[in-house]
Amino acid sequence: MGLSAQNQSKNFLTIIINTIMKNIAGKIIGFAIGMAGFLFLFKILILDKTAPSDELAPGAVMIIAVLSGLLFGFAGNLVQNYLRRGKA
């Protein structure tokens, strides 16, 4: 029997989402790990040792965190491509 239009659209959407996630999952995970890791290490290594009266540039910290996330996202992409080639 044929699928209803609603079921067909759900199946199509599921296929599209799965395809996109297979292609960018390494980038997303790498970016999140890189950014969170930098912010955690910044807090442990720098913020705990500075006096509350010292002023830090939060904009610069966030820019460096995003750059770290991009670097780890690139590394995640490389790892994902390497693992994908190994399976094929």
Backbone as CSV, one residue per row, in Angstrom:
resi,resn,N_x,N_y,N_z,CA_x,CA_y,CA_z,C_x,C_y,C_z
1,MET,0.842,-1.172,0.000,0.000,0.000,0.000,0.893,1.244,0.000
2,GLY,0.386,2.321,-0.506,1.154,3.555,-0.574,1.164,4.283,0.760
3,LEU,2.221,5.030,0.964,2.322,5.832,2.180,1.532,7.114,2.010
4,SER,0.999,7.620,3.100,0.292,8.896,3.037,1.311,10.010,2.778
5,ALA,0.819,11.147,2.377,1.703,12.284,2.078,2.470,12.721,3.318
6,GLN,1.830,12.634,4.484,2.494,13.041,5.715,3.642,12.089,6.047
7,ASN,3.433,10.784,5.894,4.501,9.817,6.162,5.641,9.962,5.176
8,GLN,5.314,10.254,3.903,6.363,10.443,2.907,7.215,11.657,3.249
9,SER,6.580,12.739,3.695,7.345,13.933,4.033,8.204,13.693,5.272
10,LYS,7.710,12.912,6.241,8.518,12.589,7.420,9.718,11.738,7.035
11,ASN,9.507,10.762,6.158,10.620,9.919,5.719,11.656,10.741,4.965
12,PHE,11.198,11.638,4.093,12.109,12.486,3.336,12.903,13.386,4.276
13,LEU,12.221,13.982,5.258,12.888,14.861,6.217,13.907,14.084,7.046
14,THR,13.566,12.873,7.441,14.495,12.037,8.203,15.740,11.722,7.388
15,ILE,15.559,11.423,6.123,16.707,11.124,5.253,17.596,12.352,5.103
16,ILE,16.996,13.517,4.911,17.766,14.758,4.757,18.555,15.066,6.036
17,ILE,17.896,14.953,7.187,18.564,15.245,8.454,19.712,14.275,8.695
18,ASN,19.491,12.995,8.435,20.557,12.007,8.620,21.735,12.284,7.700
19,THR,21.468,12.670,6.470,22.542,12.973,5.520,23.345,14.183,5.972
20,ILE,22.653,15.229,6.411,23.345,16.434,6.867,24.174,16.128,8.108
21,MET,23.605,15.392,9.050,24.323,15.109,10.291,25.546,14.231,10.045
22,LYS,25.467,13.323,9.078,26.640,12.513,8.774,27.766,13.370,8.221
23,ASN,27.417,14.447,7.536,28.429,15.289,6.906,29.028,16.325,7.853
24,ILE,28.280,16.785,8.848,28.789,17.877,9.676,28.904,17.533,11.153
25,ALA,28.662,16.309,11.527,28.714,15.948,12.947,30.114,16.174,13.524
26,GLY,31.155,15.817,12.790,32.524,16.000,13.267,32.858,17.466,13.486
27,LYS,32.364,18.320,12.604,32.625,19.758,12.742,31.926,20.327,13.969
28,ILE,30.668,19.929,14.165,29.908,20.459,15.294,30.509,19.993,16.615
29,ILE,30.817,18.714,16.709,31.385,18.171,17.945,32.760,18.777,18.219
30,GLY,33.581,18.891,17.188,34.908,19.486,17.347,34.834,20.931,17.794
31,PHE,33.911,21.698,17.212,33.753,23.099,17.601,33.325,23.209,19.059
32,ALA,32.362,22.403,19.450,31.873,22.462,20.834,32.973,22.067,21.819
33,ILE,33.711,21.023,21.521,34.791,20.593,22.414,35.890,21.651,22.485
34,GLY,36.256,22.225,21.346,37.307,23.240,21.323,36.934,24.491,22.096
35,MET,35.721,24.958,21.902,35.302,26.179,22.583,35.128,25.945,24.083
36,ALA,34.468,24.871,24.450,34.259,24.575,25.869,35.589,24.270,26.559
37,GLY,36.462,23.560,25.882,37.766,23.243,26.464,38.594,24.486,26.723
38,PHE,38.589,25.416,25.767,39.341,26.652,25.969,38.787,27.440,27.146
39,LEU,37.455,27.588,27.186,36.861,28.368,28.278,37.119,27.724,29.634
40,PHE,37.075,26.398,29.692,37.356,25.697,30.943,38.808,25.905,31.369
41,LEU,39.740,25.729,30.439,41.155,25.930,30.779,41.450,27.389,31.123
42,PHE,40.778,28.327,30.450,40.964,29.735,30.765,40.521,30.015,32.200
43,LYS,39.407,29.432,32.593,38.934,29.635,33.957,39.894,29.017,34.960
44,ILE,40.340,27.800,34.706,41.222,27.095,35.641,42.597,27.768,35.720
45,LEU,43.177,28.116,34.573,44.553,28.601,34.554,44.686,30.115,34.772
46,ILE,43.714,30.894,34.347,43.891,32.348,34.390,42.957,33.023,35.384
47,LEU,41.667,32.733,35.302,40.720,33.461,36.155,40.915,33.173,37.632
48,ASP,41.303,31.967,37.981,41.514,31.651,39.392,42.720,32.370,39.979
49,LYS,43.650,32.802,39.135,44.876,33.429,39.622,44.852,34.952,39.517
50,THR,43.780,35.509,38.967,43.714,36.968,38.856,42.830,37.533,39.959
51,ALA,43.154,38.731,40.360,42.373,39.406,41.395,41.055,39.893,40.801
52,PRO,40.014,39.933,41.597,38.725,40.424,41.085,38.774,41.864,40.590
53,SER,39.722,42.635,41.080,39.812,44.029,40.650,40.455,44.172,39.263
54,ASP,41.158,43.140,38.803,41.762,43.190,37.467,40.673,43.119,36.413
55,GLU,40.905,43.846,35.341,39.931,43.827,34.255,40.497,43.019,33.101
56,LEU,39.702,42.093,32.632,40.057,41.296,31.461,39.119,41.685,30.327
57,ALA,39.586,41.528,29.113,38.756,41.865,27.955,37.904,40.650,27.588
58,PRO,36.628,40.640,27.964,35.798,39.468,27.673,35.595,39.245,26.183
59,GLY,35.621,40.311,25.412,35.485,40.166,23.960,36.652,39.395,23.370
60,ALA,37.856,39.709,23.825,39.043,39.011,23.330,39.022,37.539,23.735
61,VAL,38.554,37.268,24.944,38.466,35.879,25.410,37.498,35.102,24.529
62,MET,36.359,35.692,24.208,35.379,34.996,23.379,35.877,34.811,21.950
63,ILE,36.583,35.797,21.424,37.140,35.653,20.071,38.142,34.517,20.041
64,ILE,39.001,34.443,21.043,39.977,33.353,21.104,39.265,32.014,21.286
65,ALA,38.184,31.987,22.075,37.426,30.747,22.265,36.802,30.284,20.951
66,VAL,36.259,31.210,20.173,35.669,30.848,18.875,36.756,30.361,17.921
67,LEU,37.908,31.023,17.915,39.004,30.568,17.063,39.477,29.173,17.464
68,SER,39.542,28.918,18.753,39.887,27.577,19.226,38.833,26.566,18.784
69,GLY,37.566,26.951,18.867,36.496,26.079,18.406,36.597,25.788,16.920
70,LEU,36.933,26.801,16.130,37.098,26.583,14.694,38.265,25.649,14.396
71,LEU,39.346,25.802,15.137,40.494,24.916,14.956,40.127,23.471,15.283
72,PHE,39.429,23.263,16.389,39.014,21.918,16.746,37.942,21.396,15.795
73,GLY,37.094,22.277,15.265,36.118,21.866,14.257,36.795,21.373,12.997
74,PHE,37.862,22.063,12.589,38.638,21.614,11.434,39.274,20.258,11.705
75,ALA,39.818,20.098,12.907,40.410,18.804,13.276,39.344,17.706,13.301
76,GLY,38.148,18.034,13.802,37.058,17.065,13.803,36.651,16.672,12.400
77,ASN,36.683,17.624,11.484,36.385,17.332,10.086,37.437,16.394,9.495
78,LEU,38.698,16.638,9.799,39.760,15.765,9.299,39.617,14.346,9.833
79,VAL,39.316,14.226,11.123,39.127,12.904,11.725,37.931,12.204,11.095
80,GLN,36.845,12.943,10.904,35.655,12.347,10.303,35.937,11.866,8.885
81,ASN,36.643,12.645,8.093,36.980,12.230,6.736,37.905,11.026,6.737
82,TYR,38.856,10.983,7.665,39.766,9.841,7.764,38.996,8.571,8.111
83,LEU,38.089,8.666,9.062,37.309,7.487,9.460,36.355,7.060,8.351
84,ARG,35.820,8.003,7.635,34.918,7.671,6.526,35.680,6.966,5.408
85,ARG,36.910,7.395,5.104,37.726,6.726,4.081,38.109,5.325,4.510
86,GLY,38.316,5.131,5.811,38.696,3.808,6.313,37.585,2.788,6.152
87,LYS,36.324,3.230,6.221,35.198,2.296,6.078,34.938,1.942,4.619
88,ALA,35.248,2.845,3.702,34.907,2.622,2.289,35.844,1.688,1.600
